[in-house]
Amino acid sequence: MGICESRCIWATDVLYMNDASEYVYAQSVIKDVISAYSVKHPEFAQYKYIFERNPLNVNLEVYAACFCERKDLLSQWRAYANHGTGYAIEFSWQSLLRSFPVNRLGRVEYEENEQKNILKQMLEYLSRDITLRQEPGEQFYSKIAAGLMNALLFVRAFLKAPAFREEHEWRIISFPKSDEREELFRASKNMVVPYCKLPLGEPYNKFPITKIIIGPTLNPTAAQRSLRRFLNSVGMNTVDIESSPIPLKV
C-alpha cells in the first residue's frame, strides 16, 4: 500500500541489509582477488589498503532496492509474507530502465568464480586508468583512491554468497549524495537503518507496476476483492491481480 500510494520504493544502505553476512562474504572474495592482483601489478599495490578498509569507517554509502525474478517463490513467501498476509509486486523492467540509469540496475551474482572475474575486470580497467592518467602530486593519488573506493562499494552491492542463489535477486542502487536524494531513517529490530526514497514516476498510466500477486492466504477471494478496490482508489485500475496457487498451512 505504501508503494502504491507514495509512488516510491525504498532503497536501504547495503551495510544495513537484513543479512549481515553479505558484507563479510563480499569482503573475503574482494580480499582474495586484490591480494593476487597486487602481486602481479606493482603499480596497483599502493592502493591495496583501500580495498581492505571497512566501508563503515569511511564516508561512502550505497543504497539498494531489491527484487526477485520469481513471482511465486515459497521461500520468499515464508521470509516476507508474514503468515499469509503478503503481496508480491510485479514491475516492468523496461519501465524501471527508463526511470533509473542503466548502470544502476543489475542482477546479483552468486557464483564465486564469476564474482572474481567481475572484480578482475574492474581492476584491469582501473589499472589502465591509473597508468594513463599519471599526474604528479598527492592530489592525483587521493582522486584515484576515492574512485577505487566508490567502485568497490558499487560492485560489493551485487555480490552474495552462493547459498542465497535461490533468491534470484536483482537490485537498483543509489548513491544519495551524488544523486541528491534525501537520507532518511527507520527503526529496525536492533538499530536505526538509513534509507532513501526512489520515485517511480507518474502519472499512473506510466507507472512501472504491472501486476500484484496475492500470497498464500486462507481467504483469496476476499483478499482479491479488497485489493482491487484499493488499486481503483489510487488510480491503478489497469494493474492485474493474481493469487498464488501455493496452499497455506496454519
N, C-alpha and C positions, 0 to 999 in steps of 0.2 A: 504493500500500500504506500509506503514511504517513497519508493522508487517511482511509482506511477504518479503520485501527487506532486512530488518535488521536481520530477523530470531530471533527476540526478542519480548517479551511483556513487558510492563511496570508495575511495582508494586509501588503503591503510599503509602506514610505514612498514616496509618489509621486515624490519628488525623487530616488529611487534606483532607479527602474524601469529595465528593460533598455534602453529607447530614451531617451537623454538629450535628444534633440531635442524631446520632449514639452514640457519646461519652456520652452525657447527659443521654440517656436511659440506656446504659450498666452500668454506674456508679450507678444509682439508684437501679438496680437489685443487683449489687455486694454489695452495702452498706447494703441492707436488709439481704442478706444471711450471710455476715460477722458478722453483729451485733448479729444475732440469734446464730450463731455458737460459737462465742467467749464466750457467756454466759454459754454454756454447756461444753466448753473445755478451762479451765483456762490456760493450757499450751500454748494455741494459742493466748491468749489475748495480750501478749506483742508485737505481730507482727501486731496487728489490725491496727495500724496507717499507715502501708504500703499500705493497700488496700483503704485508704481514700485519698491518695496523688494523685494529678493531674499529669498524665504522662507527661504533657507539662513541668512540673517543675523538671523532673529527666532526666538523660541522657540515656534513653532507647527508642528504636524505633522498630516498627514492620510495615512491608510494605505488601500490599495485591494487588493481581491482581484478578479481579472479573469476574465471568462467570454467565451465566443464563442457567437453564435446558431446557428452551423452545426456539426453534429456530425461532418462528414466533409469537411473543407476541406484541400485538398492543401497550400496554403501553410502552414497550421498544423502539419500533419504534418512538413513539411520543416523548420520552425523549431524544433519542440519534441519530435519523436518519436525523435530520436537514432538515425537509420538503422534503423528497423524495430523499435524496442523501446518504442514509445509507446502510451498509452491515453488516451482522452477520457472524462471522467466527465460523465454527464448528470444535471443537478439539476432537481428540481421547483421552478419559480419560485414557485409558490404556497406551497410549504413554506418556502422562503427568506424570503418575505414575512412568514410567521408567526414566524420566528426573529430577524429584524432590523427596525429601524424603517423605515417606508416611505420616509422622506426620505433614507435612506442607500443605496438601491438605484436604479440608473438606467442608461439607455443612453448610451454615449459619443456625442457629437455631432462629426461630421466636416465638416459644411458651414459655411463661414466666415460666410455671411450669417445662418444660424440661430444660430451661436455669438454673433454680435454682438447679435442680438435678445434672446437669453437674458441677456447682460450688461446690456443697456439696461433690461430689465425688472427686473433685480436692483437697478440703480442708482435706478430710479424708486421702487421700494419703500423703499430705504434713505433716499432723499432725503425722502420723505414722513415717514419715521420721525424723521429729524433735525429736520424742521420742527415736527412735533407735540410733540416731547419737549425743546424748547429749555429748558435749565436753565443757570443761571449757574455759573461756576467751571470750573477746569481738569479736575476730576474727570469732568464730563459729556463733555468733548471726548476724554478718554482712554478712556472707556467706549465711545463711538461708534467711535473709531479701532480699538479691539480688535475690535468687532463687524464692522467693514468688512473687517479683515484676515482674520478667520475665514471670512466669506462668500466672499471672493476665493479663499481656499485650497480651499474646498469646490467652487466652480464650476470651478476650474482642473483638478480631478481628472477632469472629464468632457469636456475639450476636447482633441482630437487633430487633427493635420494631415490634410487630405483624402487624402493618399497612403496612409493606413492604413485607409481605409474598408472594404476587403475583409475586415478582421478581424471586423467586425460585433460589436464589443465591448460588454459590459455590465460594470458594476462594483458591488461592495459596498464602501462606505467606512467607516472607523472613525477616531475621534479617541481614541487610547489614554488620554490624560489625563482627559478628561471621561467616557469610557466605563469608566474604571478597569480598563483592560487592561494587562497587564504588557508592557513594551517588551523585546523580545528582539533578538538579533543573530546573523547568519550570515555566513559568508565567501563572497564572490563572486570573480570573476576578478581584480579590481583594487582592492577596498576592502571594508570591513565594512558590511553592509547592515542597517538597522533593520527589524524586522517585528513583528507581533503575531499571536496565535492567535485565530481566531473559532470558538467552539464551535458545532457543528451540531446538538447536542441528542441525546437518547437517550430511550427505547430504540430499537433498530434498526428496529423496525416503523414508527417515525415519522421515520426518517432520510430526509433530502431527496434521497438518491441513488436514481435510478430505473433507470439503465442504465449499462453501461460498454462503450465501443466500442473494440475492439482495432484499432490502427493497421495500416497496410500491413506485412506480415511474411512471411517465407518459410515459416513453419510455423503457419498459422492454426488448424489442428485441435489441435495440441499446446498452443498459446497459450490457446485457449478452454478446454481441459480443465483446465489448471493454474489458470486464473483462477477457474473455477467452484469448484475445491477450496479456493482461498484465500478466496473470498467465503463459502463454507459455514463455514469455520473461524472467521470473525469474526461469524457470525450474520446474514449478509446474503444468505440463501438466496433471497429474492424478487427480488433485483436482476437485471434482464435483462442478457444479453450479446449483443453484435452485433459482427461483423467488417467492417472497411472493405473495400469491393469494389475499391478502388484497387490496381492491380498494383504490386508492389515491384520496382524495378530495382536491381541490385547490380553 
